């Protein structure tokens, strides 16, 4: 298992608006590619967005996704499931109710489960999304940034960039208090196993 840990500062944040992205002509397929709302590149082969619509499917094809991390409790639409099946994309659902405030403990447990999956590059390229790509997606990405040793001010700035005027105090409090030490310990164990002295015991990527 190979893991992704990098550092960034606030100067690398890229402004994004709450709308669909630019339309690019795919001359080879004769299609126009439209990113989902609030789409952005988080890291190499890691993306975030709002809920993909059928009009976004040609764009998603260009990402060559292996996985989608879906953060809403509602069932995935049948049309989206058919797209995933046709493109051999795996769906991982971590249902976070966006209509009510969850306790810090419940949110922490769900976010930690999602991060345990996200840091495994065998699921990459991966798209993280909720409904609008703001609050739930922002909490997952913000927690990843803490694992990457971003300073707290940059973590909160990135969250606010995508949440805009709808930033939630509960989300900001969660990001301020989220403890990544458990995940850091897990990473150290996994890295040690992967880079162990006996190469015969290393876990191979599939």
Order of alpha helices (4+ residues) and beta strands (2+ residues): beta-beta-beta-beta-alpha-beta-alpha-beta-alpha-beta-alpha-alpha-alpha-alpha
